[in-house]
Amino acid sequence: MRKNSVIGLMLMFVGVMAMLTMSWSCTEAKTGATPSSVRHAPPSVYERVAASKVLRAAYISYPPAVMRDAQTGTLSGTFVETIEQAAKNLGWTVKWTEEVGWGAQVEGLQTDRYDIVGSPVWANPTRARLTTLSRPVYYSGIGIYVRKGDRRFAGRTTAINSGSVRIATIDGETADLIARTQFPAAQRVSLPQLSDISEMFLQVTTGKADVAFAEPYFGTAFLAANPGSVTNIADTAPIKTLGNCYMMKAGEPQLKQALDVAIEDLQNSGFIDRLLDKYEPSPNTFYRVAQPYRIVQTGTR
């Protein structure tokens, strides 16, 4: 009797499961629903861009990479013209969507407000962990700017790492990361995210800060308007050399590959060299990407 009961219960269980399976199959046929375990993942950024042929780009004003005409709103500069040409060669167009602060760039990518940050970001470990970065378009050597005549740090930049030294920074900008990681003992005089780079130099000249880390392009521009005010004590040995990259959402290898190949093509064709010649105030303000090959001269093998 007990054996028959067990068999009966088993048959009842099988019957219930069969009915549930048939019910789900009917529901799937009517609604097109699929179980959560086999639902398709949302499209990647690359898939969305490839389908729409439109690359949505955010930016921050950062001469000479991104400059906005106050009258027309038109953007120009090394990074604007590079990404627009790269997109054109890929069969896409660039739609410039919004201006963002340094610290808000990653959040906008993660929430899909835009597909790429079209102004340069310097490659660093934090951004490498949180985002996908393109190959560098060119490199920047970061100078150490102090007030003219201030000789405390010349030849001994380690002296900057002192509690009595104040470093001018902009929240979320790479100079702030340099200050925090390489000179943690120093004080930071922080400026808001959308502050102009020139404001860091003003902090130094007015005595509110002792040091500012910046590209020579901005130092040259500031000195043109304020002769003899600051000096770069790292003109021949930058505190850091960083690649200027485009930034995308984390986990976008196909989008990165497409842009990397398009950027490399522009580098190899001389397009980016000509852009840098057009926009940099003096030779070697920016560092070109070295060619990844060597031409062997006849008879030198």
C-alpha positions, 0 to 999 in steps of 0.5 A: 500500500505504501509503495503504491502511495509513493508511486501515485504521488510521483505520478501526480507530481509529474502531471503537475509539472507537465501542466505547468510547462504547457501553461508556460509554453502557451503564455510564451507563444501568446506574449513572446516572453522568455524566462529570465535566464535566457533573456537577451542582454541590453545592446552594448554601446557599440551595437547601439552606435553601429545601428544608429550611426550616431556617436553621442559625445559629451565634452568639457572645454579644454583648449586646444582640444575642445574650444566652443565658439561663444557666438555659434556654439560650434566646437573645434580643436584637436580632439573635436576634429579627430573624433569627427574625422574618425567617426566619419571614416567609420560611417558615423556622425558625432552628436555633441550632447552636453558639457560635463564637469571632470568628476561627473564624466564617468557617471554620465557614461554609466547611465548612458547619457552619452556614448563617449567623452569627446574631450581628452582625459588622461589615462590613469589607473582609476579611469582604467578601472572604471571605464574603457579608454581609447589609445592615446591621440597624443601625450602631455608632459605635466609641468610644475608651476611656481611663483617666479623666483620661488626656488624652494622646489627647484631640483628637489620636487620631493620637498613639495610633499610637505604639510606647509606646501599648498597645491592648487587643484581642480576637483576630479582633474588629473592634477588633483590625482597627482597631488593626492597620490604623489604628494599626499602630505601637502595641502590641496587648494581645491577649485570647483569642477568647471573652473578654468585651468588659468584659475590654478595659476592665479591661486599661485600668483596671488599666494593662495597656493605654492604649486600648480600642475599643468600642461605647458600649453596652459602655462604658455597661455597664462604667461602671455597674459601675465609675463614673468608671473610663474615658472615651470621648474619641470620643463625638461623633466615633466612630473608625469607624462600622460596619454590624452584619450577618449573615454567610454563606458566600462566593458566596451571592447568593440567600440574601443577597437573601432575607435583605436583603429580609426585613430591609428589610421589618422596618426599614420596618415599625418592627420593628427600631426597636422592638427597639432601643428595647427593648434600648439603654440610652439613645437613639442608643446604636445608629444606625438605618438611614436610610430610602431615600426622601424624602416631598415636602411639598405645595407644596415641589416 
